Amino acid sequence: MTRKEIITYFTKPGEENTDIVLELAHERAISRGIKDIIVASTRGKTALRALDVFNPSKFNLIIVTHSVGFKEPGFQEFSDEIRDLLIERGAKVLTSIHALSGVERAIRKMLNTWGPVELMAQALRVFGEGAKVAIEITVMAADAGLISIDRDVIAIGGTGKGADSAFVIKPANSSNFFDLFVKEIICKPLYHF
């Protein structure tokens, strides 16, 4: 069987694409019956916009933040007030070590050498930063037990601020990373820079 889908390509990456990304992802979620929506959000602005589009009474909305210490030791970029609001409204907020960096980043910084996990992250960036982020947050949500690996999800990532990429993904846990499969591209930037 063959199926035609529309893929939207943005002329440049960045937060100006956020609203259309969320709209396109919502349309695909409805058409596919997908209930699990995973959204990357560094400070909370994208999370709030996603909350308006993906009502947690109808969707399993998971917001994935940077880990504590990502920007500077001991610092969390994500707003506590926004976290509380998201949880109060029924969304889930996940803050954990990044699936495609973690301790390996410390090794790279200290020894000036790359390990296989960060090399994988770099390789995924050939599809765009948002694509790498979408895959990474899917693995993180699976490892946290917030999604089932038996159901497709929609994962939304971005380049810098906001969202510019969305994909339908068959998830996997990090221990079985290569069982993950990007099934559909909903949207992404044409160019990385």
C-alpha positions in Angstrom: 0.0 0.0 0.0 1.2 3.5 -0.8 0.2 6.6 1.0 1.0 10.2 0.1 1.7 12.7 2.9 2.5 16.4 2.8 5.8 17.4 4.4 6.3 21.1 5.2 9.8 22.5 4.8 10.7 25.9 6.4 13.1 28.2 4.6 15.1 28.6 7.8 15.2 27.1 11.3 14.0 28.8 14.5 11.2 29.8 16.7 9.2 31.7 14.1 8.1 28.3 12.9 6.7 27.2 16.3 3.0 27.9 15.8 2.8 26.2 12.4 4.8 23.2 13.7 2.4 22.7 16.6 -0.6 23.1 14.2 0.8 20.6 11.7 1.7 18.1 14.5 -1.8 18.4 15.9 -3.4 17.7 12.5 -1.2 14.6 12.1 -1.9 13.4 15.6 -5.7 13.7 14.9 -5.4 12.0 11.5 -3.2 9.1 12.9 -4.9 8.7 16.3 -1.6 9.5 18.0 -2.1 10.4 21.7 1.5 10.8 22.9 3.1 14.1 22.1 6.7 14.9 23.2 7.8 18.5 23.0 11.3 20.0 23.8 11.2 23.2 25.7 14.3 24.9 27.3 12.7 27.8 29.2 9.0 27.1 29.0 7.7 29.3 26.2 7.3 26.4 23.7 5.7 24.3 26.4 3.0 26.9 27.0 2.2 27.1 23.4 2.0 23.3 23.1 -0.3 23.2 26.1 -2.7 25.4 24.2 -2.7 23.1 21.2 -2.5 19.7 22.9 -5.1 19.6 25.6 -3.8 17.1 28.3 -7.3 15.8 28.8 -7.0 14.4 25.2 -3.3 13.9 24.7 -0.4 12.6 26.8 1.6 15.8 26.6 5.2 15.4 27.7 7.5 18.4 27.9 11.2 17.6 28.0 13.5 20.2 29.4 17.3 20.6 29.4 18.9 18.8 32.3 19.9 20.8 35.4 23.5 22.0 34.7 23.1 22.0 30.9 23.9 25.8 30.7 25.9 26.2 33.9 26.5 24.0 36.9 23.5 23.5 39.2 21.2 25.9 37.1 17.8 24.9 35.6 16.7 27.1 32.7 13.1 26.0 32.8 10.8 28.2 34.8 9.4 26.7 38.0 6.2 28.7 37.6 5.6 27.3 34.1 6.5 23.7 35.3 3.9 24.1 38.1 1.3 25.4 35.6 1.9 22.6 33.1 1.6 19.9 35.8 -1.5 21.5 37.2 -3.1 21.4 33.8 -2.2 17.7 33.3 1.0 17.8 31.2 4.0 15.8 32.3 7.4 17.5 32.6 10.6 15.5 32.3 14.0 16.8 33.3 16.7 14.2 33.0 20.1 13.5 31.6 20.2 13.9 27.8 20.1 10.6 26.0 22.7 11.6 23.4 25.2 13.3 25.6 25.2 12.8 29.4 28.6 11.8 30.9 30.1 11.5 27.5 30.0 15.2 27.2 32.1 15.6 30.3 34.7 13.1 28.8 34.8 15.2 25.6 35.3 18.4 27.4 38.0 17.0 29.7 39.9 14.8 27.3 39.0 16.6 24.0 37.8 13.3 22.4 34.5 12.2 21.1 32.6 9.1 22.2 30.1 7.0 20.2 27.0 8.6 21.7 28.0 12.1 20.9 29.1 11.0 17.5 25.6 9.6 16.9 24.1 13.0 18.0 26.4 14.8 15.5 25.4 12.4 12.8 21.7 13.0 13.5 22.3 16.7 13.1 22.7 16.2 9.3 18.9 16.1 9.3 18.8 19.3 11.4 19.1 20.1 15.1 15.4 19.8 15.6 15.5 16.2 14.2 18.2 15.2 16.6 16.3 16.8 19.5 13.0 15.0 18.5 14.8 11.6 18.5 16.6 12.3 21.7 13.5 13.4 23.7 11.6 10.4 22.4 14.2 8.1 23.9 14.3 10.1 27.1 10.5 9.9 27.5 10.6 6.1 26.8 13.3 5.6 29.4 11.3 7.6 32.0 8.3 5.3 31.3 6.1 8.3 30.2 5.3 6.6 26.8 4.8 3.1 25.6 7.4 1.8 23.1 4.5 0.0 21.4 2.7 3.1 20.1 3.8 5.8 17.7 4.5 9.2 19.1 4.9 12.7 17.7 8.1 14.4 18.8 8.7 18.1 18.3 12.1 19.7 18.5 13.8 22.9 17.5 17.0 24.7 16.7 17.9 27.2 19.5 14.5 28.6 20.6 11.1 27.4 19.7 10.1 24.5 17.5 10.9 23.9 13.8 10.7 20.1 13.4 8.1 17.4 14.0 8.1 13.7 13.3 6.0 10.5 13.8 8.4 8.1 15.6 8.2 4.5 16.7 9.9 4.9 20.1 12.5 2.7 21.8 14.4 2.7 25.1 18.0 3.8 25.0 19.2 0.3 25.7 17.5 -0.7 22.4 18.1 2.6 20.6 18.3 1.1 17.1 14.8 -0.2 17.4 13.7 3.5 17.2 12.4 4.4 13.7 11.4 7.8 12.3 8.2 6.9 10.4 7.1 10.3 9.1 8.5 13.7 8.6 5.8 16.3 9.4 8.0 19.3 9.0 11.6 20.5 9.3 13.8 23.3 8.0 15.3 23.0 4.6 18.6 24.5 5.8 20.5 24.2 9.1 21.8 27.8 9.1 
